[in-house]
Amino acid sequence: MMEKFVKVGIFGDSFGDVQNGGHKHYQEVSWPSQLANTFNVTNYSMSGSGLEYSLEKLYQHEADFDKKNNFYINLSQQTND
């Protein structure tokens, strides 16, 4: 297996959280899991969280990544039903 040199940090809510919710099959084929097949992914996403949580995690872990790395922050729109 080829070593994965590019580090990717994912910060977000349930859209990026592959550890919680849903059938295991869907967790395995989700976009974060597919990204992890190619890159060295660290996923800090948490279901039910919001922008403040994502930014806090980004600030806590930014030293773990260098300028050549990628960060993905996924945001969900709140609905007022």
C-alpha positions in Angstrom: 0.0 0.0 0.0 1.3 3.4 -0.9 1.9 5.8 2.0 -0.6 8.7 2.2 1.5 11.9 2.3 -1.2 14.5 2.1 -2.9 15.2 5.4 -6.5 16.4 5.4 -8.4 17.7 8.4 -12.2 17.5 8.4 -14.0 19.8 10.8 -17.8 19.9 10.9 -21.1 18.4 11.9 -23.1 15.2 11.1 -22.3 15.7 7.4 -18.7 14.8 8.1 -19.1 12.6 11.2 -18.8 9.0 10.0 -18.6 7.5 13.5 -22.2 8.3 14.6 -25.5 7.5 13.1 -26.6 5.7 10.0 -26.0 2.2 8.8 -22.4 1.1 8.7 -22.5 0.7 4.9 -23.3 4.4 4.5 -20.6 5.3 6.9 -18.1 3.3 4.8 -19.1 5.0 1.5 -19.5 8.5 2.9 -17.3 11.3 1.4 -15.0 11.4 4.5 -14.4 7.7 4.2 -13.8 7.9 0.5 -11.3 10.7 1.1 -9.5 8.6 3.7 -8.9 5.9 1.0 -6.5 8.3 -0.7 -5.3 10.8 1.9 -4.2 10.8 5.5 -7.5 12.0 7.0 -8.1 13.1 10.6 -11.8 13.7 11.1 -12.9 16.0 14.0 -16.5 16.3 12.9 -19.2 15.7 15.5 -23.0 15.2 14.9 -25.1 17.9 16.4 -22.3 20.4 16.5 -22.1 23.8 14.9 -19.7 26.3 13.5 -18.2 27.3 16.9 -17.3 23.6 17.6 -15.7 23.3 14.2 -13.6 26.4 14.5 -12.6 25.5 18.1 -11.3 22.1 16.9 -9.5 23.8 14.0 -7.7 26.2 16.3 -6.9 23.3 18.7 -5.3 21.2 16.0 -3.9 23.6 13.4 -0.4 22.9 14.7 -0.8 19.3 13.7 -0.9 20.4 10.0 1.5 22.4 7.9 0.7 24.8 5.1 0.8 22.1 2.5 -2.2 20.3 4.1 -5.9 20.7 3.4 -8.7 21.6 5.7 -12.4 21.0 5.1 -15.0 22.6 7.2 -18.5 21.5 6.3 -21.4 23.6 7.4 -25.1 22.8 7.5 -27.8 25.4 7.3 -30.1 25.7 10.2 -33.7 25.6 9.3 -36.4 27.5 11.2 -39.5 25.3 10.9 
